[in-house]
């Protein structure tokens, strides 16, 4: 729903033409904060030609017939944020002169700079200050941070005259003014002279004299000198009754600012007044002179800073929110600004800190919207969502000052100027319970997925601010399931003979419809091999839209069916040949290591001998001299001939991959154990092994693994046999195989029946996840939910293997590959 709003096209025509041709735009939101009062539930905004035409509850606002409607769903809408002081004007660098009231910040503001960062925080309108290191640096302006026409973006060219008290203005540079014309005895060079001011007292004295002179200044008089320009600029401010903006950090600075206001009947805006403790009882008396107060947030998001050591004799320093509470109670207009322009994108976070005290969300939001607009004299255009005002608004994914609220979109004059990226770098998946597969169950937990990997797991995880969140109430998360024998990956079962050196992973196909069906049961990783007799490679693959190879080969499959006598002889011959080839390479590699060591020693000895014998001597000359004996060069071992058809045996006999032996009858199982385990000392996994219940103790002794299936519960001699339950009670590791294609989806249902027939739910879950991953040696990435492992998981509607439990969603490598629709139920 929300994507519809973000999909609004940016107008490529001139702005005014675009607005005139646009139909009214209607935005529906869960709540709309107008900036001046409580939120409107189920609110609606109508925007026409860049202005707000209507704001209110949906049932009280008539929607025009030609309107384009954008349903923002559960989103929250607030006015564009207004910041009452910034230093965004590039030309705001201070002049050498202490008094430059004629300087305009608007002349240094770059309308074509990139303001995406403040816009991404919801800031749409700002005051730009002319400087910060001189006593009277100039006049500020009010501008919007987006729009095509600089003229339309400028709300006030001359908003206020700035005066800077505190420590910033002190000790300006000495000024040298060269004489005009020739220098003579009568007109000597004059030395540099001091400026206002080295102290607060001298600064106030200078300001009083300057203001007094400006009041007496005749605007009709010619302006021919720097002094005239200064007085004329100040006189214009006084005559038009524009506010004087005074930065006054300490109590002494505040007292000086108030004294100037009373003496000259000024309307002042106090900026960054940190030392307000001693004035708490006087706030109500400020109304005749104080237009508003701009509080500094005093903290930088994510930055640790030292605090001043308290003076036991000084009044207790009050927090920003305490000062805000007292000023609001006295009816003083308040605005909040960040410490640095670099923090403009975190304005909502800084505002949220003020809710620590006794301030309500509506009070704080007003400090970021309506009040600064009123202080800046632009409340007729911005600051509130009201009929007739500019359509500057911000779309949030939560309440304005909630901890995880983020800006989703920003509109200026009804046009989209910022939209959060549609794709997220991370996803947080929350559920009532998480079964990790390693025996742990996390209640009210979450999984953080970044890319293809799990990066967080627990009940209180850390996550990036822009992470998307999926909430599955009352649901359960488990690891992705493994199926140890399927016909998936090639578009159908593999029944033809396949050479052992074949890379099945190179033959996998995308878009197999059977894969899409299979993973709906929660199976995320499967094995594929030919079902023909003889040795064949086995590949492990993920069931994503594009199958991904996990290991190729992950093992070698052998079959023991039919006439066991002939098969035993053939199998031993095959393994002997493979072992001989592997042994040749093992011996060569060992000899190569020894050779490399001796060759290194030889090279070092040869270099040492050459150094002692001298450089570039002939062999004959060398033999005539008594010198060190030349070392004997070692002989490189002969490299065996490479045979691609036998290469997989090197991994098999090195123990890197197992032999997967298809054997069902008890005699076949015993023969497999004898040949593979006892004679050739190979890692082995039995496939099928229907009669393994008869040999469970032997298998436990040999520490063998079994892939059970496709029939998990059988009737033998009129008795039900639940092989998984028997092996679980003997401590034999096992997994499951379906030997199916689309039927892979039903493997967990078959396991569910085995649970009904006595298999423990914990054992069943382990056999579908952690156990096979471990005996296949892919547990570094698969089988359990843990930080650093692949993001393969299944969301269930309830506890694993309960009859009512359904698969709600499946994720493979961080991508949702299945999500239940209503029609799937």
C-alpha positions in Angstrom: 0.0 0.0 0.0 2.7 2.5 1.0 4.7 1.8 -2.1 1.9 3.6 -4.1 2.8 6.8 -2.4 6.5 6.4 -3.1 5.9 5.7 -6.7 4.6 9.2 -7.4 6.5 10.5 -10.5 8.8 13.5 -10.2 7.6 16.3 -12.5 9.9 17.0 -15.3 8.1 20.2 -16.3 8.6 23.5 -14.6 7.3 23.3 -11.1 4.4 25.8 -11.4 3.2 24.1 -14.6 3.4 20.7 -13.0 1.3 21.8 -10.0 -1.3 23.4 -12.2 -1.8 20.3 -14.3 -1.9 17.9 -11.4 -5.1 16.3 -10.1 -5.7 16.5 -6.3 -3.7 14.0 -4.4 -5.3 12.2 -1.4 -3.2 10.6 1.3 -4.7 8.2 3.8 -2.7 7.4 7.0 -3.3 5.6 10.3 -2.7 8.9 12.1 -2.0 12.5 11.1 -0.2 14.8 13.5 -1.0 18.4 12.4 1.7 19.9 14.6 -0.8 21.8 16.6 -2.8 19.4 18.7 -3.4 15.6 19.1 -3.1 13.2 16.3 -6.1 12.5 14.0 -6.8 8.8 13.8 -7.6 7.4 10.3 -6.7 10.7 8.9 -6.8 12.1 5.3 -4.8 14.8 3.5 -5.9 16.4 0.2 -3.2 18.2 -1.7 -3.9 20.5 -4.7 -1.4 22.6 -6.5 1.1 22.3 -3.8 -1.2 23.4 -1.0 -3.3 21.6 1.6 -6.9 21.7 0.6 -8.3 19.5 3.4 -7.1 17.7 6.6 -9.1 15.6 8.9 -10.7 12.3 9.7 -11.7 10.2 6.7 -15.3 10.2 7.6 -15.5 14.0 7.7 -13.5 14.9 4.5 -15.1 14.7 1.0 -12.7 13.3 -1.5 -12.8 14.9 -5.0 -13.9 12.6 -7.8 -10.8 13.2 -9.9 -8.4 12.7 -7.0 -5.5 10.2 -7.0 -5.7 8.2 -3.8 -2.6 7.0 -1.9 -3.2 4.6 0.9 -0.3 4.8 3.3 -1.6 1.9 5.4 -0.3 2.0 9.0 2.1 5.0 8.3 2.0 8.2 10.4 2.1 11.7 8.8 3.6 14.8 10.4 4.4 18.3 9.1 7.8 18.9 7.6 10.2 19.8 10.3 11.3 23.4 10.7 14.7 24.2 12.2 15.0 27.7 13.7 18.8 28.0 13.3 21.4 26.4 11.1 24.7 27.3 9.5 23.9 25.8 6.1 24.8 29.1 4.3 28.2 28.5 2.7 28.8 32.2 2.8 28.2 32.2 6.5 31.9 32.3 7.2 32.7 35.3 9.4 34.2 38.5 8.2 37.1 40.0 10.0 34.9 42.9 11.1 33.0 42.4 14.3 29.9 44.4 13.1 28.6 43.4 9.7 24.8 43.7 10.0 24.5 44.4 6.3 25.7 40.8 5.4 22.9 38.5 4.3 23.1 34.8 4.9 20.8 34.2 1.8 23.7 35.4 -0.4 25.8 32.6 0.8 23.2 29.8 0.7 23.7 27.3 -2.1 20.3 26.3 -3.5 21.8 23.6 -5.6 23.7 21.8 -2.9 22.7 18.3 -1.9 20.4 18.4 1.1 19.3 14.8 1.1 20.6 14.1 4.6 18.5 16.7 6.4 15.6 15.8 4.1 16.0 12.2 5.0 15.3 13.2 8.6 12.1 15.0 7.7 13.6 18.6 7.8 12.0 20.7 5.0 12.5 24.3 6.2 15.5 25.9 7.9 16.8 29.3 9.1 20.3 29.9 7.8 22.5 32.1 10.0 25.2 34.5 8.6 28.1 33.6 10.9 28.9 32.5 14.4 32.3 34.1 15.5 31.6 37.8 15.4 29.5 40.1 17.6 27.0 41.1 14.9 27.7 38.8 11.8 24.6 39.7 9.8 21.1 38.8 8.9 19.6 35.3 8.7 17.1 34.0 6.1 14.5 31.2 5.9 14.6 28.7 3.0 13.2 25.4 2.0 15.6 22.5 1.3 13.9 21.3 -1.8 12.3 22.7 -4.9 13.3 23.9 -8.4 13.0 27.7 -8.1 15.3 29.5 -5.6 12.8 32.3 -5.4 9.9 30.1 -4.5 12.1 28.3 -1.9 13.0 31.5 -0.2 10.4 32.2 2.5 12.3 35.2 4.0 15.4 36.9 2.6 15.9 38.9 5.8 14.5 37.1 8.8 16.5 38.5 11.8 19.6 40.4 12.7 22.0 38.2 14.6 24.0 39.1 17.8 26.4 36.5 19.3 27.3 36.7 22.9 29.2 34.1 25.0 32.8 33.3 24.2 32.5 33.0 20.4 32.6 36.7 19.7 35.5 37.7 22.0 38.9 38.8 20.8 38.2 39.5 17.1 41.2 40.2 14.9 42.8 43.7 14.9 41.7 45.7 11.9 44.1 47.6 9.6 42.5 50.2 7.3 45.0 51.5 4.7 44.8 55.2 3.9 43.4 56.4 0.6 46.0 58.3 -1.4 49.6 59.1 -0.7 51.2 58.7 2.7 52.9 61.8 4.2 54.0 63.3 7.4 50.6 64.8 7.8 48.9 61.6 6.7 51.0 58.8 8.3 50.2 55.1 8.3 47.9 54.3 11.1 48.4 51.2 13.3 45.9 48.3 13.5 43.1 49.0 15.9 41.1 46.8 18.3 37.4 46.0 17.6 34.5 45.2 19.7 35.0 43.3 22.0 37.2 41.5 24.4 34.6 41.1 27.1 30.9 40.9 27.6 30.9 44.4 29.3 32.6 46.0 26.4 30.4 44.2 23.9 27.2 45.4 25.6 28.6 48.9 25.7 29.4 48.8 22.1 26.0 47.3 21.1 24.2 50.0 23.1 26.1 52.8 21.4 25.5 51.2 18.0 21.8 50.6 18.6 21.4 54.2 19.9 23.1 55.5 16.8 21.0 53.3 14.6 17.8 54.7 16.2 18.9 58.2 15.4 20.1 57.3 11.9 18.4 59.2 9.1 17.5 56.7 6.4 17.4 59.5 3.8 21.0 60.4 4.4 23.5 59.2 1.8 25.3 56.0 2.6 28.9 56.5 1.7 30.9 54.8 4.4 31.2 51.5 6.1 29.7 53.1 9.2 26.7 54.3 7.2 26.1 50.7 5.9 26.2 49.3 9.5 23.8 51.9 10.9 21.5 51.7 7.9 21.2 47.9 8.1 20.5 48.0 11.9 18.1 50.9 11.4 16.1 48.9 8.9 15.7 46.0 11.3 14.6 48.4 14.1 12.2 50.3 12.0 10.5 47.1 10.7 10.3 45.7 14.2 12.1 42.5 13.1 13.3 40.2 15.9 16.9 40.5 17.0 18.4 37.0 17.4 20.8 36.9 20.3 22.9 33.9 21.1 23.2 33.9 24.9 24.7 30.8 26.5 25.4 31.9 30.1 23.2 33.6 32.7 25.2 36.8 32.3 24.7 36.7 28.5 20.9 36.2 29.0 20.8 39.0 31.5 22.6 41.3 29.0 20.3 40.3 26.1 17.2 41.1 28.3 18.6 44.4 29.3 19.2 45.4 25.7 15.7 44.3 24.8 14.1 46.4 27.6 16.3 49.5 26.9 15.6 49.6 23.2 12.2 47.9 23.1 13.4 45.0 21.1 11.7 41.8 20.2 14.4 39.2 20.7 14.9 35.5 20.1 17.1 33.9 22.6 19.4 31.2 21.1 21.1 28.4 23.1 20.3 29.8 26.6 21.8 27.1 28.7 22.1 29.2 31.9 18.4 29.5 32.5 18.4 28.2 36.1 18.3 31.6 37.8 15.4 32.9 35.6 12.9 30.2 36.3 10.6 32.5 38.2 10.9 35.3 35.6 9.9 33.5 32.5 6.3 34.8 32.5 7.7 38.4 32.6 9.6 37.9 29.4 6.6 38.1 27.1 6.9 41.8 26.2 10.4 41.3 24.8 11.1 37.6 24.1 9.6 36.4 20.8 10.8 32.9 21.4 13.6 30.7 22.7 15.7 28.3 20.6 17.0 25.5 22.8 20.2 23.5 21.9 19.7 19.8 22.1 23.1 19.7 23.9 23.9 16.1 22.8 25.0 14.6 19.6 23.5 11.3 18.5 25.9 8.4 19.2 28.7 10.7 20.4 30.1 10.5 23.9 31.1 13.9 25.4 32.5 15.0 28.8 30.1 16.9 31.1 31.2 20.0 33.2 32.1 19.3 36.8 29.2 20.7 38.9 30.0 23.7 41.0 28.6 23.1 44.5 28.0 26.8 45.0 26.3 27.3 41.7 22.6 26.5 41.0 22.0 23.0 39.8 22.3 22.9 36.0 18.9 21.9 34.6 18.4 19.6 31.6 17.1 20.7 28.3 13.7 19.1 28.9 13.5 20.7 32.3 14.1 24.1 30.8 11.6 23.3 28.0 9.0 22.3 30.5 9.3 25.5 32.5 9.4 27.7 29.4 6.3 26.1 27.9 4.5 26.4 31.2 5.2 30.2 31.1 3.8 30.3 27.6 7.1 31.0 25.8 7.4 29.8 22.2 10.1 27.1 22.0 12.1 25.6 19.1 14.7 22.9 19.2 17.9 22.7 17.1 20.7 20.1 16.9 24.1 20.9 18.2 25.5 20.5 14.7 24.0 20.7 11.2 25.4 17.2 10.7 22.7 16.0 13.1 19.8 17.5 11.2 18.8 14.0 9.9 18.4 12.9 13.6 16.1 15.7 14.6 13.3 13.3 15.5 15.7 11.3 17.7 16.8 14.5 19.5 13.2 15.6 19.9 12.4 12.2 21.4 15.0 12.7 24.1 12.9 15.6 25.4 10.0 13.2 26.1 12.2 11.9 28.9 10.8 14.6 31.1 7.2 15.8 31.5 6.8 16.8 27.9 4.2 15.1 25.7 4.8 14.1 22.2 2.5 16.8 20.9 4.5 19.5 22.9 7.8 18.2 21.4 6.5 18.0 17.9 5.2 21.6 18.2 8.8 22.6 19.1 9.9 21.1 15.7 7.1 22.5 13.5 4.6 25.2 14.5 6.7 27.1 17.1 9.8 27.5 15.0 7.7 28.6 12.0 6.0 31.2 14.2 9.4 32.4 15.6 10.7 32.7 12.1 7.6 34.5 10.8 6.7 31.9 8.2 3.8 30.2 10.0 1.5 31.3 7.2 3.3 28.9 4.9 4.8 26.0 6.9 4.9 24.3 10.3 1.5 22.8 10.5 -0.8 20.7 8.4 -3.7 23.1 7.9 -5.9 24.2 5.0 -4.1 26.8 2.7 -0.6 26.0 3.9 2.2 24.5 1.9 1.9 20.7 1.5 5.1 20.0 3.3 4.8 16.7 5.2 6.7 13.6 6.3 5.6 10.0 6.3 6.8 7.9 9.2 6.6 4.1 9.9 5.7 4.7 13.5 4.9 7.4 16.1 7.1 10.5 15.8 9.3 9.8 18.8 9.2 6.0 19.1 12.6 4.4 19.3 12.6 2.6 15.9 10.6 5.1 13.9 12.1 6.0 10.6 11.3 8.5 7.9 9.8 6.7 4.9 9.1 9.7 2.6 9.2 13.5 2.5 7.0 15.9 0.4 7.6 19.6 -0.2 4.8 21.6 -1.9 3.1 18.3 -2.5 6.0 16.8 -4.4 8.1 13.8 -3.3 11.7 14.9 -2.5 12.9 11.9 -0.5 11.9 8.2 -0.3 13.6 5.6 1.8 15.2 2.8 -0.2 12.7 0.0 -1.0 15.3 -2.7 -0.4 16.8 -3.1 3.1 20.2 -4.3 3.9 18.9 -6.3 6.8 15.7 -8.1 7.9 14.6 -8.8 11.5 12.2 -11.8 11.8 10.4 -12.0 15.1 8.4 -14.9 16.4 7.0 -16.3 19.7 9.6 -19.0 19.8 12.8 -19.9 18.0 14.1 -23.5 17.9 17.7 -23.2 17.0 18.2 -26.8 16.2 21.0 -27.2 18.7 18.6 -27.8 21.6 17.9 -24.2 22.6 14.5 -22.5 22.4 14.4 -18.7 22.5 11.1 -17.2 23.7 9.9 -14.0 22.0 13.1 -14.1 19.9 14.3 -12.6 16.7 16.6 -13.5 13.9 18.7 -10.8 12.1 19.5 -11.6 8.5 22.0 -9.5 6.5 22.4 -10.7 2.9 22.5 -14.5 3.0 23.7 -14.8 6.6 22.4 -14.8 10.1 24.0 -11.9 12.0 21.9 -11.8 15.1 19.9 -14.3 17.2 18.2 -13.9 20.5 15.4 -12.1 22.4 17.1 -8.7 22.2 19.2 -8.4 19.1 21.0 -5.4 17.6 19.9 -4.3 14.1 20.6 -1.6 11.6 18.2 1.4 11.7 16.9 0.7 8.2 16.3 -3.0 8.8 12.9 -4.3 7.7 10.9 -6.2 10.3 8.7 -9.2 9.8 6.5 -10.1 12.8 5.0 -13.5 13.1 2.8 -13.5 16.2 2.4 -16.8 18.0 4.6 -18.4 15.3 7.7 -20.6 15.6 11.0 -20.4 13.7 13.1 -23.5 13.0 16.1 -24.2 10.7 15.6 -25.2 7.1 15.0 -28.9 6.6 17.3 -31.3 4.8 16.2 -34.2 2.5 19.0 -36.7 1.9 17.8 -38.2 -1.5 15.6 -36.4 -4.0 15.0 -36.1 -7.8 15.1 -32.3 -7.6 17.5 -30.0 -9.5 17.5 -31.3 -13.0 13.8 -31.0 -13.9 13.1 -34.6 -13.1 14.6 -37.7 -11.5 18.1 -38.8 -12.5 17.9 -42.5 -13.5 20.7 -42.7 -16.1 24.2 -43.7 -15.4 26.5 -40.8 -14.4 30.3 -40.9 -14.5 31.9 -40.3 -11.2 33.8 -37.2 -12.4 30.6 -35.5 -13.5 29.8 -32.2 -11.8 26.1 -32.4 -11.3 26.1 -28.8 -10.0 26.9 -27.6 -13.5 23.7 -29.3 -14.8 21.2 -27.8 -12.3 18.3 -25.9 -13.9 16.4 -22.8 -12.7 12.6 -22.4 -12.5 11.9 -26.1 -11.9 8.2 -26.1 -10.8 8.8 -29.2 -8.6 11.3 -27.2 -6.6 8.7 -24.4 -5.9 6.3 -27.1 -4.6 8.9 -29.0 -2.6 10.1 -26.1 -0.5 6.5 -25.3 0.6 7.0 -28.1 3.2 10.1 -26.3 4.7 12.8 -28.3 2.9 15.6 -25.9 1.9 18.6 -28.3 1.1 18.5 -31.6 -0.7 20.8 -34.2 -2.1 20.7 -35.4 -5.7 22.3 -38.5 -7.2 21.6 -41.0 -10.0 19.6 -44.0 -8.9 21.5 -46.3 -11.2 23.8 -49.0 -9.9 27.5 -48.3 -9.5 29.5 -45.4 -8.0 27.9 -42.0 -8.8 28.5 -38.5 -7.5 26.1 -36.9 -5.0 25.5 -33.1 -5.0 24.0 -31.0 -2.3 22.0 -28.0 -3.4 19.7 -25.2 -2.0 16.1 -25.0 -3.3 16.2 -21.3 -4.2 14.7 -19.9 -7.4 18.2 -20.5 -8.8 19.5 -23.7 -7.2 22.8 -23.1 -5.4 25.4 -25.8 -5.0 26.4 -26.5 -1.4 29.0 -29.2 -2.1 29.8 -31.0 -5.4 30.4 -33.8 -4.7 29.1 -34.1 -1.1 29.6 -37.8 -1.3 29.7 -40.9 -3.5 26.7 -43.1 -3.8 27.0 -46.9 -4.0 24.2 -49.5 -4.2 24.1 -53.0 -2.6 21.0 -54.7 -3.9 20.3 -58.0 -5.7 23.0 -60.6 -5.8 25.3 -59.6 -3.0 28.1 -62.1 -3.8 28.8 -60.6 -7.3 28.2 -57.1 -6.1 30.7 -57.5 -3.2 33.5 -58.6 -5.6 32.8 -55.8 -8.0 32.6 -53.3 -5.2 35.8 -54.4 -3.6 37.6 -54.1 -7.0 36.2 -50.6 -7.6 37.3 -49.5 -4.1 40.7 -51.1 -4.5 41.3 -49.2 -7.7 40.1 -46.0 -6.1 42.3 -46.6 -3.0 45.4 -47.3 -5.1 44.9 -44.1 -6.9 44.3 -42.1 -3.8 47.3 -43.7 -2.1 49.6 -42.8 -5.0 48.6 -39.2 -4.6 48.9 -39.4 -0.8 52.4 -40.7 -1.1 53.2 -38.1 -3.7 51.9 -35.2 -1.6 53.9 -36.4 1.4 57.0 -36.7 -0.8 56.4 -33.3 -2.3 56.3 -31.8 1.2 59.6 -33.5 2.0 61.0 -32.4 -1.3 60.0 -28.7 -0.8 61.6 -28.7 2.6 64.9 -30.2 1.2 64.8 -27.9 -1.8 64.5 -24.9 0.4 67.5 -26.2 2.5 69.4 -26.8 -0.7 68.8 -23.4 -2.1 69.9 -21.8 1.2 73.1 -24.0 1.4 73.9 -23.2 -2.3 73.6 -19.5 -1.7 75.8 -19.8 1.4 78.4 -21.7 -0.6 78.4 -19.2 -3.4 78.9 -16.4 -1.0 81.9 -18.0 0.5 83.5 -19.0 -2.8 83.2 -15.6 -4.3 81.0 -14.4 -7.2 81.3 -15.4 -10.9 84.1 -17.9 -10.6 84.5 -20.5 -13.2 83.9 -24.2 -12.3 87.6 -24.9 -13.0 88.7 -22.2 -10.7 86.4 -23.3 -8.1 87.8 -26.8 -8.1 91.4 -25.6 -7.6 90.5 -23.7 -4.4 89.8 -25.2 -1.0 86.2 -24.1 -0.3 83.0 -25.5 1.1 81.6 -28.6 -0.7 78.7 -27.9 -3.0 75.3 -29.2 -1.6 73.5 -32.1 -3.4 70.3 -31.0 -5.1 67.3 -33.2 -4.1 65.3 -35.0 -6.7 61.7 -34.0 -7.3 59.2 -36.9 -6.8 57.4 -38.2 -9.8 53.8 -36.9 -10.0 51.1 -39.5 -10.5 49.1 -39.3 -13.7 45.8 -37.4 -13.2 42.7 -39.5 -13.8 39.5 -37.3 -13.6 37.3 -40.4 -13.3 39.1 -41.4 -10.0 39.6 -38.0 -8.5 36.6 -38.2 -6.2 38.2 -41.2 -4.5 40.9 -38.9 -3.2 38.3 -37.0 -1.1 36.6 -40.3 -0.1 39.7 -42.0 1.2 40.9 -38.8 2.8 37.7 -38.7 4.9 36.5 -35.5 3.4 33.4 -36.9 1.9 31.4 -40.0 2.9 30.2 -43.1 1.0 26.4 -43.1 0.8 25.5 -46.8 0.5 22.0 -47.8 -0.5 21.4 -51.0 1.4 18.0 -52.2 2.7 18.1 -55.9 3.9 20.0 -56.9 7.0 22.6 -58.9 5.0 23.2 -56.0 2.6 23.6 -53.7 5.6 26.1 -56.1 7.2 28.0 -56.4 4.0 28.2 -52.6 3.5 29.5 -52.2 7.1 32.1 -54.9 6.5 33.4 -53.5 3.2 33.2 -49.8 3.7 33.7 -49.4 7.4 35.8 -52.4 8.4 37.9 -53.1 5.4 38.4 -49.7 3.8 37.9 -47.6 6.9 35.6 -45.1 5.1 33.1 -42.7 6.5 29.7 -44.1 5.5 26.0 -43.3 5.6 23.4 -45.9 5.0 20.6 -45.0 2.7 17.2 -46.6 3.3 18.5 -49.3 5.7 15.0 -50.7 6.3 16.3 -53.6 8.4 18.6 -51.3 10.5 16.3 -51.9 13.5 17.7 -55.5 13.6 21.3 -54.1 13.7 20.8 -51.0 15.8 23.3 -52.0 18.5 26.0 -52.8 15.8 25.4 -49.5 14.1 25.6 -47.6 17.4 28.9 -49.4 18.1 30.3 -48.5 14.6 29.0 -44.9 14.9 27.2 -45.1 11.6 24.6 -42.7 10.2 21.4 -43.6 8.4 19.1 -41.8 6.0 15.6 -43.2 6.7 12.9 -43.3 4.1 10.9 -42.9 2.1 8.6 -45.1 4.3 9.4 -44.1 7.9 7.0 -46.4 9.7 6.7 -50.0 8.5 4.9 -53.2 9.6 7.3 -56.2 9.9 6.0 -59.5 11.2 2.7 -57.8 12.0 4.5 -55.4 14.3 4.9 -51.6 13.6 8.5 -50.6 13.2 9.4 -46.9 13.7 13.0 -47.0 12.6 13.7 -43.5 13.6 12.5 -44.1 17.1 14.6 -47.2 17.4 17.8 -45.5 16.2 17.1 -42.5 18.4 17.0 -44.7 21.5 20.3 -46.3 20.5 22.0 -43.0 19.9 22.5 -43.6 16.1 22.5 -40.4 14.1 20.0 -40.3 11.3 18.2 -38.1 8.8 15.4 -38.6 6.3 15.2 -39.1 2.6 12.1 -38.8 0.4 13.5 -40.0 -3.0 10.8 -37.7 -4.5 10.4 -34.5 -6.5 7.3 -32.5 -5.6 6.7 -35.1 -2.8 9.6 -33.5 -1.0 7.0 -31.2 0.4 5.4 -34.1 2.3 8.6 -35.3 4.0 7.9 -33.3 7.2 4.4 -34.7 7.2 5.8 -38.2 7.1 8.1 -37.3 10.0 5.1 -35.9 11.8 3.5 -39.3 11.6 6.8 -40.9 13.0 6.4 -38.5 15.9 2.9 -39.6 16.4 4.2 -43.2 16.5 6.8 -42.6 19.2 9.6 -40.5 17.8 10.5 -37.6 20.0 9.8 -34.2 18.6 13.3 -33.0 19.5 14.8 -36.0 17.8 12.7 -35.5 14.8 13.7 -31.8 14.4 17.3 -32.7 14.8 17.0 -35.4 12.2 15.6 -32.9 9.7 18.2 -30.2 10.5 21.3 -30.5 12.6 22.1 -34.2 12.5 22.3 -34.7 8.7 24.3 -31.4 8.4 26.8 -32.7 10.9 27.3 -36.2 9.4 27.5 -34.7 5.9 30.1 -32.2 7.2 28.2 -29.1 6.1 27.2 -28.0 9.6 29.6 -25.0 9.4 26.9 -23.3 7.3 23.7 -25.3 7.7 21.5 -27.3 10.1 21.1 -24.9 13.0 20.3 -21.2 13.5 23.4 -19.5 14.7 25.2 -16.2 14.0 27.4 -16.6 10.9 25.4 -19.5 9.4 23.3 -19.4 6.2 19.9 -17.7 6.6 17.8 -20.8 5.9 14.8 -21.0 8.1 11.1 -22.0 8.3 8.3 -20.2 10.0 5.7 -22.5 11.5 2.3 -21.6 12.8 2.8 -23.6 15.9 5.1 -26.1 17.6 7.0 -28.5 15.3 5.1 -31.7 14.4 1.8 -30.7 16.0 -1.0 -31.8 13.7 -2.4 -28.3 13.4 1.0 -26.7 12.5 1.4 -25.2 9.0 4.4 -23.8 7.2 3.8 -20.0 7.0 7.0 -19.0 5.3 10.4 -20.3 4.1 13.6 -18.4 3.7 16.7 -19.6 1.8 19.9 -17.7 1.8 18.1 -14.6 3.2 15.4 -14.6 0.5 11.7 -15.5 1.1 11.0 -18.3 -1.3 7.6 -19.2 0.0 4.9 -17.3 2.0 1.5 -18.8 2.7 -1.5 -17.2 1.1 -5.0 -17.5 2.3 -5.7 -19.8 -0.6 -2.9 -22.2 0.7 -4.8 -23.0 3.9 
